[in-house]
């Protein structure tokens, strides 16, 4: 066999607070349900975006991770588009809170599977995905043990004002929101391994 491929499998579940979430997972090559595998969430999570479609898996990076024995997962978390106004707008003025909540809920849900090693759960992302990954490590250190954080928005006070003010409002009217969405302010929470 000269070529192998790990397809996407769509799934849905309901969070502990009653929200239905759609996702996909990619199982490792030569998947064996009697073994256990590390779980890696590969996320973006930004407002209005979507990461999960019923489409052919084309990411070479995801295929590489599957070859290395990881279960790779992404979800359409709260804040994403296409699920109605309430689902999308819940993140307003509090970026990072509900997105990371949904990532943690996903990890907990999938860790119930006998073939997932709940002690080896990681998360990675780029840009808003870097923010999502970093904030997940800082807000849910009990769930995520390692993360790859690239090109992250470490503090919205230092980022492009058009995107920031659209979702966070003016800093004068949302000091608490800006502080609670700052990886710099939350850095002391870090327990796992964060690769920047």
C-alpha positions in Angstrom: 0.0 0.0 0.0 1.7 3.2 -1.2 -1.1 5.7 -0.2 -3.3 6.0 2.8 -5.9 8.5 3.9 -7.7 9.3 7.2 -11.2 10.7 6.4 -13.2 13.1 8.4 -16.0 11.7 10.6 -18.8 14.2 11.5 -20.2 14.1 15.0 -22.5 16.2 17.3 -22.9 16.3 21.0 -24.7 18.4 23.6 -22.6 20.4 26.1 -23.3 20.3 29.8 -25.2 23.6 29.5 -27.4 22.3 26.8 -25.9 23.6 23.5 -25.6 21.2 20.5 -22.2 21.4 18.9 -21.1 20.0 15.5 -17.6 18.7 14.9 -15.4 16.4 12.9 -12.7 14.0 14.0 -9.9 12.3 12.1 -8.8 9.0 13.5 -5.2 7.8 13.3 -4.0 5.7 10.4 -4.6 2.0 11.2 -7.0 3.0 13.9 -7.5 0.3 16.6 -10.4 0.8 19.0 -8.6 -1.4 21.6 -5.8 1.2 21.8 -5.8 4.7 23.3 -4.7 7.8 21.4 -3.9 11.4 22.3 -6.5 14.0 21.3 -5.6 17.2 19.5 -8.0 20.0 18.8 -6.9 22.0 15.8 -9.1 25.1 16.0 -9.7 28.6 14.8 -12.9 29.6 16.5 -13.2 33.2 15.5 -16.5 35.1 15.4 -18.6 34.4 12.3 -16.3 31.7 11.0 -16.9 27.9 10.7 -14.4 25.1 10.9 -16.5 22.1 10.2 -18.1 21.3 6.9 -19.2 18.0 5.4 -16.3 18.1 2.9 -13.3 16.0 1.8 -10.4 16.4 4.3 -7.6 18.1 2.4 -5.2 19.3 5.2 -1.8 17.7 4.8 -1.0 18.8 8.4 -4.1 16.9 9.7 -3.1 13.8 7.7 0.5 14.0 9.1 -0.9 14.1 12.6 -3.2 11.1 11.9 -0.1 9.3 10.6 1.6 10.1 13.9 -1.2 8.6 15.9 -3.3 11.6 16.9 -7.1 11.9 16.9 -7.6 15.4 15.3 -10.8 17.3 16.1 -12.4 20.6 15.2 -15.8 22.0 16.1 -18.2 24.8 15.2 -18.0 26.5 18.6 -20.2 29.3 19.9 -19.4 32.6 18.2 -19.3 30.8 14.8 -21.7 31.8 12.1 -24.5 29.8 10.5 -26.3 28.8 13.8 -28.3 31.8 14.4 -27.9 35.2 16.2 -27.8 33.9 19.8 -25.1 31.3 19.0 -22.9 33.8 17.3 -23.4 36.9 19.5 -22.9 35.2 22.9 -19.2 35.9 22.6 -19.8 39.7 22.3 -17.6 41.7 24.7 -16.2 38.4 26.2 -14.0 36.8 23.5 -12.4 33.6 24.7 -14.9 32.6 27.3 -17.5 30.6 25.4 -15.2 29.4 22.6 -12.8 27.8 25.1 -15.7 26.5 27.1 -16.9 24.6 24.0 -13.4 23.3 23.2 -13.1 22.0 26.8 -16.6 20.4 26.6 -15.6 18.7 23.3 -12.4 17.3 24.9 -14.4 16.0 27.9 -17.1 14.5 25.7 -14.6 12.7 23.5 -12.5 11.6 26.5 -15.4 9.3 27.5 -14.4 7.1 24.5 -12.3 4.2 25.5 -9.8 5.0 22.6 -9.1 8.5 23.8 -6.4 9.2 26.4 -8.0 11.9 28.5 -4.6 12.7 30.1 -3.1 13.5 26.7 -5.2 16.3 25.3 -3.8 19.2 23.4 -5.0 22.2 21.4 -3.4 24.2 18.6 -4.3 27.2 16.4 -3.1 30.2 14.4 -4.2 33.8 14.7 -7.6 33.8 16.4 -6.9 30.0 16.6 -3.7 30.9 18.5 -5.8 33.0 20.9 -8.3 30.1 21.2 -5.6 27.6 21.9 -3.8 29.8 24.4 -6.9 30.8 26.2 -8.0 27.2 26.4 -4.7 26.3 28.2 -5.2 29.2 30.6 -8.9 28.9 31.3 -9.1 25.1 31.3 -5.8 23.8 32.6 -7.5 20.7 33.9 -8.4 19.6 30.4 -5.6 20.8 28.1 -2.1 19.5 28.9 -0.3 21.1 25.9 -0.8 23.6 23.1 0.7 25.2 20.1 0.0 28.9 20.0 0.9 30.7 16.8 0.4 34.4 15.8 -2.0 34.8 18.8 -3.8 37.9 20.0 -2.2 37.9 23.4 -4.1 41.0 24.5 -6.9 42.7 22.5 -5.7 46.1 23.7 -2.7 45.6 21.4 -4.6 44.4 18.3 -6.3 45.8 15.2 -8.9 48.2 16.5 -11.5 47.4 13.8 -11.8 43.7 14.7 -11.3 44.3 18.4 -13.9 47.0 18.8 -16.4 45.2 16.6 -16.5 42.3 19.0 -15.2 43.8 22.3 -16.6 47.3 22.2 -14.6 50.3 23.3 -12.2 49.6 26.1 -13.7 52.4 28.3 -17.0 50.5 28.3 -15.6 47.0 28.7 -12.4 47.1 30.9 -13.4 43.8 32.5 -13.9 42.0 29.2 -10.5 43.2 27.9 -8.8 42.0 31.1 -10.5 38.6 31.2 -9.6 38.0 27.5 -5.9 38.8 28.0 -3.5 35.9 27.9 -1.0 38.2 29.5 -3.3 38.8 32.4 -4.1 35.1 32.7 -0.5 33.8 32.2 -0.2 32.7 35.9 -2.9 30.1 35.2 -0.6 28.1 32.9 0.0 24.5 34.1 0.5 22.6 30.8 3.1 23.1 28.1 2.6 26.0 25.7 4.7 26.3 22.6 4.7 29.8 21.2 
